[in-house]
Amino acid sequence: MKSLKERTATGIFWGGLNTFSQQLVQLVFGIVMARILMPDDYGLIGMISVFTLVANTLQESGFSSTLIKMQAPTKEDYASVFWFNVFISLVIYLILFVSAPAIAGFFDQPVLVDYSRVVFLSFVFNALGIIQNAILTKQIAQKQLAMVNLGSILLSCVLGLTFALLDFAHWAIAIQAVSLSFFRTLLLWMMSDWRPEASFHLPALKRMFPFSVKLLFSGVITQLAGGAYSLFLGKYYDAEQVGYYTQANKWYTIPYSIVYGIINTLALPVLSEISNETERQRAVFRKMMRFTAFISFPMILGLAFIAKEFILVMVTAKWLGAVVILQILCIWGAFVPMYSLYVNVMISRGHPGVNLIFSLVNGCLLLATIVATVHLGVVKLLLFTTAINLLTLGAYFVVAWRLLRFGLTDFIRDVLPFGFITVAVFLVVSILLKPVDNIYLLLILKILLSALLYVGVMKLLRVVILEEILGYFSGMKRKFAVQKKNDETK
């Protein structure tokens, strides 16, 4: 059996390939669809996103993360969680189905009645694949998850684009969202051997409930706080403004999802496996944090750096209203993968209650800030909420210090240098490219020069994370060469 280090390295490789491939497909299809559709088409899906996000969290009920953390879940545990999730998802769908007219009335968008009823089907499909996803995640089976995610995204994007070309407008986005959930669940069932037994054990749920309920409330609060943007924007602004925010959030999600996808699917199972070895867990956590900072700052802040050129070249000037929104989202977004690591270490050490308190405080602060600033405009609202998010991140330093002796000074030493180097690289590139007027050339040169200069500085400083990444790929190359030689001698 492979060691934890080998499984983690393999997981990072396949996780990276998985998320990069997913986002590349979504980027290509997203660009084409954004050229076909209008901002107000995306505004409709943005208005109801808070209901979808919260419903998905309620339906999952925190049990998925609990199963991943458990050392040896039984067949009864898996079956009970599966049937409970299916039941809850059907109940929530029926509630939202009946509530559709009220939701449409709140936003003064009659089309949302039928539209929301179709979109909400997605979390019913999601419920059918939760256990298979949890099992593959627990096994760090990133190769299988990569095939599931890439396959489902490719199929749903083709379907969504087909309907967009057939002039179905906002319905193309709804069809893409629902088909993504359907295809992902179908592929999860194909990749996993697990099948639900026709049994339900209430004691199994009772045993997991004290832990999972805290994760549930934390997730609901987080999704409510995040979804409040679209909720309030949809109430106080027109569909076009919500569309700008929705599209900016979609583009920001591309680099964020690559970083988050690599780290988050590995963090909980890996940290849970060594939760009783404090020093070892601290070392793994620090390495994960440095690796996250190494890729998060250049990728996510890099999108902010090229935002204007990217929007103009890829989706045309009709989306220029999304540029500043995208840049602000990227500021906080660069720190979100690190925030998720703090959450995972708390869960792995059995402290979901602390995360619940933090989520509640942060959610209340965000909601109060949104209510107080929504009349100031989208940009100022996002600036204020970004400041709140960055300030509340400090609370996690205290908990990390108590659990792992990893505090603010460690964060400054291990993480912030990557941020400072990233910003310095972008400043240098901006100065060098000031004479360039061609928007297409400017976009290409910004990306190439920034990447080369960033890697060059890291190589010059002999950054350990970069050396380990290069060493891993070198080892893979040697392993492949040995395997090829052995095959030839047979």
C-alpha positions in Angstrom: 0.0 0.0 0.0 1.3 3.5 -0.8 2.4 5.8 2.0 0.3 8.8 2.9 2.9 11.1 1.2 2.7 9.1 -2.0 -1.1 9.0 -2.0 -1.1 12.8 -1.3 1.3 13.5 -4.1 -0.7 11.3 -6.5 -3.9 13.0 -5.3 -2.5 16.4 -5.9 -1.4 15.4 -9.4 -4.8 14.0 -10.4 -6.7 16.7 -8.5 -4.8 19.3 -10.4 -5.4 17.6 -13.7 -9.0 17.1 -12.7 -9.8 20.7 -11.8 -7.6 22.2 -14.6 -9.4 20.1 -17.3 -12.8 21.0 -15.8 -12.1 24.7 -15.8 -10.6 24.6 -19.2 -13.7 23.0 -20.6 -15.9 25.5 -18.7 -13.8 28.4 -19.9 -14.1 27.5 -23.5 -17.8 26.8 -23.4 -18.4 29.7 -21.1 -16.8 32.1 -23.5 -18.9 30.9 -26.4 -22.2 31.0 -24.4 -21.4 34.5 -23.0 -21.0 35.7 -26.6 -24.4 34.3 -27.5 -26.4 35.1 -24.3 -27.0 38.5 -22.6 -26.2 39.7 -19.1 -29.9 39.5 -18.0 -30.0 35.8 -19.1 -27.3 35.1 -16.4 -29.1 37.4 -14.0 -32.0 34.9 -13.6 -29.8 32.0 -12.5 -28.0 34.4 -10.2 -31.2 35.5 -8.5 -32.1 32.0 -7.4 -28.5 30.8 -6.6 -28.9 31.3 -2.9 -31.9 28.9 -2.8 -29.9 26.2 -4.7 -26.8 26.6 -2.5 -28.7 26.4 0.7 -30.9 23.5 -0.5 -27.8 21.6 -1.5 -26.3 22.1 1.9 -29.5 21.1 3.8 -29.8 18.0 1.6 -26.2 16.9 2.3 -26.8 17.6 6.1 -23.1 17.5 6.9 -23.1 13.7 6.8 -20.8 13.5 3.7 -17.9 15.2 5.6 -18.6 13.2 8.7 -18.3 9.9 6.7 -15.0 11.1 5.2 -13.6 11.9 8.7 -14.8 8.6 10.2 -12.0 6.0 10.5 -14.2 3.0 9.5 -17.8 3.8 8.5 -20.0 0.7 8.2 -22.3 -0.4 5.4 -25.2 0.7 7.6 -23.7 4.2 8.0 -23.5 4.6 4.2 -27.0 3.2 3.5 -28.6 5.3 6.2 -27.0 8.5 5.1 -28.0 7.8 1.4 -31.7 7.2 2.1 -31.8 10.2 4.5 -30.3 12.5 1.9 -32.7 11.3 -0.8 -35.7 11.9 1.5 -34.5 15.3 2.5 -33.8 16.4 -1.1 -37.3 15.4 -2.1 -38.9 17.3 0.8 -36.8 20.4 0.0 -37.7 20.2 -3.7 -41.4 20.0 -2.9 -41.1 23.0 -0.6 -39.3 25.1 -3.2 -41.6 23.9 -6.0 -44.6 25.2 -4.0 -42.6 28.4 -3.1 -41.7 29.2 -6.8 -44.4 31.8 -7.3 -43.4 33.6 -4.1 -39.7 33.6 -5.2 -40.7 35.0 -8.6 -42.8 37.7 -6.9 -40.0 38.7 -4.6 -37.7 39.5 -7.6 -40.7 40.7 -9.8 -39.7 38.1 -12.5 -42.7 35.9 -13.5 -40.5 33.7 -15.6 -38.8 32.4 -12.4 -41.8 30.3 -11.5 -41.1 27.6 -14.1 -37.4 28.4 -14.4 -36.7 27.8 -10.7 -38.7 24.6 -10.6 -36.4 23.2 -13.3 -33.1 24.4 -11.8 -34.0 23.1 -8.4 -34.1 19.5 -9.8 -30.3 19.6 -9.7 -29.9 19.0 -6.0 -32.3 16.0 -6.2 -29.9 14.4 -8.7 -27.0 15.5 -6.5 -28.4 13.6 -3.5 -28.2 10.3 -5.5 -24.4 10.5 -5.8 -23.3 11.9 -2.4 -22.2 8.6 -1.0 -20.2 7.5 -4.0 -18.5 10.9 -4.0 -17.7 10.6 -0.3 -16.3 7.1 -0.8 -14.0 8.1 -3.7 -12.9 11.2 -1.8 -12.1 9.1 1.3 -10.1 6.7 -0.8 -8.2 9.7 -2.4 -9.4 8.3 -5.7 -8.6 11.5 -7.6 -8.2 9.7 -10.9 -11.8 8.4 -10.9 -13.1 11.7 -9.6 -11.3 13.5 -12.4 -13.0 11.3 -15.0 -16.4 11.8 -13.4 -16.1 15.6 -13.1 -14.6 16.1 -16.6 -17.1 13.8 -18.3 -20.1 15.4 -16.6 -18.9 19.0 -17.3 -18.2 18.2 -21.0 -21.6 16.5 -21.5 -23.5 19.3 -19.8 -21.6 22.1 -21.6 -22.3 20.5 -25.0 -26.0 20.3 -24.1 -26.2 23.8 -22.7 -24.4 25.2 -25.8 -26.7 23.3 -28.1 -29.8 24.9 -26.5 -28.1 28.4 -26.5 -27.5 28.1 -30.3 -31.1 27.0 -30.7 -32.0 30.4 -29.1 -33.4 29.1 -25.8 -31.7 32.1 -24.0 -31.8 31.7 -20.2 -33.2 28.2 -20.5 -29.9 27.0 -21.9 -28.2 27.9 -18.6 -30.8 26.0 -16.6 -30.5 22.9 -18.8 -26.7 23.0 -18.4 -27.0 23.3 -14.6 -29.5 20.4 -14.2 -27.7 18.1 -16.7 -24.4 18.7 -14.9 -25.9 17.2 -11.7 -27.6 14.4 -13.6 -24.4 13.3 -15.6 -22.2 13.7 -12.5 -24.4 11.3 -10.5 -24.6 8.9 -13.4 -20.8 8.7 -13.8 -20.3 8.4 -10.0 -22.5 5.3 -10.0 -20.5 3.9 -12.9 -17.1 4.6 -11.2 -18.1 3.3 -7.7 -19.0 -0.2 -6.8 -21.1 0.9 -3.8 -24.8 0.4 -4.1 -27.4 1.3 -1.5 -28.9 -1.5 0.6 -32.6 -1.5 1.2 -32.1 -0.7 4.9 -32.2 2.3 7.2 -30.6 2.4 10.6 -31.6 5.4 12.7 -29.0 4.7 15.4 -26.3 5.2 12.7 -27.6 8.7 12.0 -27.9 9.5 15.7 -24.3 8.5 16.2 -23.1 10.9 13.4 -25.7 13.7 14.1 -23.8 15.6 16.9 -20.9 16.1 14.6 -22.7 16.5 11.3 -25.3 19.0 12.5 -22.6 21.5 13.3 -21.2 21.1 9.8 -24.7 21.5 8.5 -25.3 24.8 10.2 -21.9 26.1 9.3 -22.5 25.3 5.7 -26.0 26.9 5.7 -24.7 30.1 7.2 -21.8 30.2 4.8 -24.1 29.7 1.8 -26.7 32.2 3.1 -23.9 34.8 3.5 -22.5 34.1 0.0 -26.0 33.9 -1.6 -27.1 37.2 0.0 -25.2 39.1 -2.7 -27.4 37.8 -5.5 -30.5 38.0 -3.3 -30.1 41.7 -2.4 -28.7 42.6 -5.9 -31.7 40.9 -7.5 -34.1 42.8 -5.2 -32.6 46.3 -5.6 -31.0 46.2 -9.0 -32.1 45.0 -12.5 -31.3 41.6 -14.0 -28.4 43.1 -16.0 -26.5 44.1 -12.9 -27.1 40.7 -11.3 -25.8 39.2 -14.6 -22.6 41.2 -14.4 -22.1 39.9 -10.8 -23.0 36.3 -11.8 -20.7 36.3 -14.7 -17.8 37.9 -12.8 -18.3 35.3 -10.1 -18.3 32.6 -12.7 -14.9 33.7 -14.2 -13.4 34.2 -10.7 -14.5 30.6 -9.9 -12.3 29.2 -12.6 -8.8 29.8 -11.0 -10.3 29.5 -7.5 -11.8 26.1 -8.3 -8.5 24.8 -9.7 -6.7 25.7 -6.4 -9.6 24.7 -4.2 -10.2 21.5 -6.1 -6.6 20.4 -5.7 -6.4 21.1 -2.0 -9.9 20.7 -0.5 -10.6 17.1 -1.8 -7.3 16.0 -0.2 -7.2 18.1 3.0 -9.9 16.5 5.1 -9.1 12.8 4.4 -5.3 13.4 4.8 -5.5 15.6 7.9 -8.1 13.2 9.4 -5.8 10.2 8.9 -3.1 11.8 11.1 -5.4 13.7 13.5 -3.8 12.0 16.5 -0.3 13.0 15.5 -0.1 16.7 16.2 3.5 17.4 15.0 3.0 15.4 11.9 -0.3 17.1 11.2 1.3 20.5 11.7 4.0 19.7 9.2 1.5 18.5 6.6 -0.7 21.5 7.3 2.2 23.9 6.8 3.2 22.2 3.6 -0.4 22.3 2.3 -0.6 26.0 3.2 2.6 26.9 1.4 1.6 24.9 -1.7 -1.8 26.6 -1.7 -0.2 30.1 -1.4 2.3 29.2 -4.1 -0.5 28.6 -6.7 -3.4 30.6 -5.3 -1.9 34.1 -5.4 -0.5 34.0 -9.0 -3.6 32.3 -10.4 -6.4 34.2 -8.7 -4.8 37.6 -8.4 -3.5 37.0 -11.9 -7.1 36.9 -13.2 -7.6 40.3 -11.6 -4.5 41.5 -13.3 -5.7 40.6 -16.8 -9.4 41.1 -16.1 -10.1 43.9 -18.5 -8.2 42.4 -21.4 -9.7 39.0 -20.7 -13.3 40.3 -20.7 -12.8 42.4 -23.9 -11.0 39.6 -25.9 -13.1 36.6 -24.7 -16.6 37.9 -24.2 -16.7 41.3 -25.8 -17.4 44.8 -24.5 -21.0 44.0 -23.5 -19.5 42.5 -20.3 -17.2 45.4 -19.3 -19.5 46.0 -16.4 -18.2 42.8 -14.8 -14.5 43.8 -14.8 -14.2 45.7 -11.5 -16.5 43.2 -9.8 -14.2 40.4 -11.0 -11.1 42.2 -9.7 -12.6 42.7 -6.2 -13.8 39.1 -6.0 -10.3 37.9 -6.8 -8.8 39.8 -3.8 -10.7 37.8 -1.2 -10.7 34.7 -3.5 -6.9 34.4 -3.3 -7.3 33.7 0.4 -10.3 31.4 0.3 -8.4 28.1 -0.3 -6.3 28.9 2.7 -9.4 29.6 4.8 -10.8 26.2 3.7 -7.6 24.6 5.1 -8.2 26.1 8.5 -11.8 24.8 8.4 -10.6 21.3 7.4 -8.0 21.1 10.2 -10.7 22.1 12.8 -13.0 19.4 11.4 -10.2 16.8 11.4 -9.5 17.5 15.0 -13.2 17.2 16.0 -14.0 20.8 16.5 -16.9 21.6 14.1 -18.6 23.6 16.8 -15.8 26.2 16.7 -16.2 26.5 12.9 -20.0 26.9 13.5 -19.4 29.9 15.8 -17.0 31.5 13.4 -19.3 31.0 10.4 -22.2 32.5 12.4 -20.2 35.6 13.4 -18.8 36.1 9.9 -22.3 35.5 8.3 -23.9 38.0 10.6 -21.2 40.6 9.9 -21.5 40.0 6.1 -25.3 40.3 6.2 -25.2 43.5 8.2 -22.6 44.9 5.8 -24.7 44.0 2.7 -27.8 45.5 4.2 -25.9 48.7 5.1 -24.1 49.1 1.8 -26.4 47.7 -0.9 -27.7 51.2 -1.7 -24.1 52.4 -2.4 -23.7 50.2 -5.5 -22.3 46.8 -6.3 -18.6 47.8 -6.3 -18.7 49.5 -2.8 -20.7 46.7 -1.4 -18.1 44.1 -2.5 -15.3 46.3 -1.2 -16.8 46.4 2.3 -17.6 42.7 2.4 -14.1 41.8 1.2 -12.7 43.9 4.1 -14.9 42.0 6.5 -13.9 38.6 5.2 -10.2 39.5 5.5 -10.6 40.8 9.0 -12.5 37.7 10.3 -9.8 35.4 8.8 -7.7 36.5 11.8 -10.0 34.5 14.1 -8.7 31.3 12.5 -5.1 32.1 13.5 -6.1 31.8 17.1 -7.6 28.4 16.7 -4.8 27.1 14.5 -2.3 28.2 17.1 -4.2 26.3 19.9 -4.6 23.2 17.8 -1.3 23.1 15.8 0.9 25.9 17.1 0.5 27.6 13.7 -0.3 31.3 14.3 -0.2 34.7 12.7 3.6 34.9 12.5 3.7 31.4 10.9 1.1 32.6 8.3 3.1 35.8 7.6 6.3 33.8 7.2 4.9 30.8 5.2 2.1 32.5 3.1 2.5 36.2 2.6 5.9 36.1 0.8 4.1 34.4 -2.1 1.6 37.3 -2.2 4.2 40.0 -2.1 6.2 38.4 -4.9 3.1 38.0 -7.0 2.1 41.7 -6.7 5.7 42.7 -7.4 5.8 40.6 -10.5 2.6 42.2 -11.8 3.9 45.7 -11.1 7.1 44.9 -13.1 5.1 43.4 -16.0 2.7 46.4 -16.0 5.7 48.8 -16.4 7.3 46.7 -19.1 4.1 46.5 -21.1 3.0 50.1 -20.8 3.8 50.9 -24.5 1.7 47.9 -25.8 -1.6 49.1 -27.2 -2.9 45.9 -29.0 -5.4 44.3 -26.6 -4.8 40.8 -27.9 -1.0 41.1 -27.7 -1.3 42.7 -24.2 -3.3 39.8 -22.9 -0.9 37.2 -24.2 2.2 39.0 -23.0 0.7 39.7 -19.5 0.1 36.0 -19.0 3.5 34.8 -20.4 5.7 37.4 -18.8 4.0 37.1 -15.4 4.3 33.3 -15.4 7.9 33.3 -16.5 9.0 36.0 -14.1 7.1 34.4 -11.1 8.6 30.9 -11.7 12.0 32.5 -12.3 12.0 34.4 -9.0 10.9 31.2 -7.2 13.7 29.3 -8.9 16.2 32.0 -8.0 15.1 32.0 -4.4 15.2 28.2 -4.3 11.6 27.9 -3.0 11.2 24.4 -1.5 7.6 23.9 -2.8 8.7 24.5 -6.4 11.6 22.1 -6.0 9.3 19.5 -4.6 6.9 19.9 -7.5 9.7 19.6 -10.1 11.1 16.6 -8.2 7.7 14.9 -8.3 7.4 15.2 -12.1 11.0 14.2 -12.5 10.3 11.1 -10.4 7.2 10.3 -12.5 9.3 10.6 -15.7 11.9 8.2 -14.3 9.2 5.8 -13.2 7.6 5.9 -16.6 11.0 5.2 -18.3 11.7 2.2 -16.0 8.2 0.8 -16.7 8.7 1.2 -20.4 12.1 -0.5 -20.3 10.6 -3.4 -18.3 7.8 -3.8 -20.8 10.3 -3.9 -23.7 12.4 -6.6 -22.0 9.4 -8.9 -21.5 
